[in-house]
Amino acid sequence: MASASPAQAARLASDALDQVRAALPLAAEAAGEDTTWQPLVATLSESNRVPLRFLLPALAAQCAGASGQG
């Protein structure tokens, strides 16, 4: 398993956070059509207060649960 240098890790973490924040308007649009997406919107909106290492497991669980609803 390869590991990232501190600079690479910081860049990857920043990129991941950017992607999480970019998902917020898409999730909000989805929640406007189907309220089952509202918890996802709430979790995504915490990205400016909660470290990504805590958000990612919650987001993964919410997406896994949503994929089983169809």
C-alpha positions as semicolon CSV with decimal commas, in nm:
position;residue;x (nm);y (nm);z (nm)
1;M;0,000;0,000;0,000
2;A;0,143;0,337;-0,099
3;S;0,114;0,633;0,131
4;A;0,088;0,997;0,038
5;S;0,338;1,258;0,141
6;P;0,203;1,523;0,379
7;A;0,164;1,766;0,087
8;Q;-0,018;1,505;-0,122
9;A;-0,240;1,413;0,172
10;A;-0,332;1,777;0,228
11;R;-0,414;1,823;-0,141
12;L;-0,624;1,506;-0,149
13;A;-0,810;1,610;0,166
14;S;-0,876;1,953;0,017
15;D;-1,000;1,798;-0,308
16;A;-1,229;1,563;-0,115
17;L;-1,372;1,851;0,087
18;D;-1,431;2,049;-0,233
19;Q;-1,621;1,753;-0,377
20;V;-1,833;1,715;-0,063
21;R;-1,921;2,084;-0,073
22;A;-1,995;2,070;-0,447
23;A;-2,248;1,794;-0,375
24;L;-2,453;2,017;-0,143
25;P;-2,654;2,205;-0,410
26;L;-2,719;1,879;-0,596
27;A;-2,842;1,712;-0,279
28;A;-3,057;2,015;-0,196
29;E;-3,218;1,994;-0,538
30;A;-3,283;1,623;-0,488
31;A;-3,429;1,689;-0,142
32;G;-3,666;1,942;-0,295
33;E;-3,811;1,663;-0,505
34;D;-3,781;1,378;-0,255
35;T;-3,757;1,451;0,116
36;T;-3,568;1,128;0,185
37;W;-3,256;1,320;0,074
38;Q;-3,288;1,585;0,348
39;P;-3,060;1,401;0,595
40;L;-2,791;1,394;0,326
41;V;-2,826;1,770;0,280
42;A;-2,793;1,821;0,654
43;T;-2,478;1,609;0,670
44;L;-2,320;1,781;0,370
45;S;-2,397;2,120;0,519
46;E;-2,185;2,034;0,822
47;S;-1,869;2,024;0,609
48;N;-1,758;2,366;0,732
49;R;-1,783;2,260;1,098
50;V;-1,716;1,886;1,115
51;P;-1,386;1,729;1,003
52;L;-1,412;1,524;0,687
53;R;-1,290;1,211;0,868
54;F;-1,616;1,217;1,066
55;L;-1,841;1,315;0,776
56;L;-1,727;1,047;0,533
57;P;-1,859;0,748;0,732
58;A;-2,193;0,924;0,781
59;L;-2,215;1,012;0,412
60;A;-2,124;0,656;0,311
61;A;-2,396;0,515;0,539
62;Q;-2,655;0,758;0,407
63;C;-2,571;0,683;0,046
64;A;-2,573;0,308;0,110
65;G;-2,914;0,338;0,273
66;A;-3,047;0,551;-0,011
67;S;-2,925;0,310;-0,277
68;G;-3,127;0,034;-0,112
69;Q;-3,451;0,237;-0,124
70;G;-3,506;0,212;-0,496
